[in-house]
């Protein structure tokens, strides 16, 4: 009985540690890789715009629609212009914007023209380093990936 249990546990451990085979064709895997690369490129361009103090360029990757949603701090803002205005009000200059860094990105394909991106954001400023988590819903529209929903949270300040 003890030998059978050991054999079972060994087989279980081997199975649990073995990568799962995918049923996806190589072309689907390439499509996912291309989508991920394109979306990560958008986030890189946004980071550069932010770090240059350019909210206008940062906002170019959001859907220019009244249906855009931005949720943060218990509030939901609707509309591209209102979201942009809120960014400019909260970050009136390059010093308050600080230097942005994204990390821990996870891109999940939701369909041929949609993706969910989870990650962490961090600002480095003269006197503080606020950061938090975000989830972005991207849609492929007019030949490019655009953010249609942004949910950003702020981690509590360290004590």
Secondary structure, 3 states (H helix, E strand, C coil): CHHHHHHHHHHHHHHHHCCCCCCCCHHHHHHHHHHHHHHHHHHHHHHHHHHCCCHHHHHCCECCCCCCEEEECCEEEECHHHHHHHHHHHCCCHHHHCEEEEEEEEEEEEECCEEEEEEEEEEECCCCCCEEEEEEEEEEECCEEEEEEEEECCCCCCC
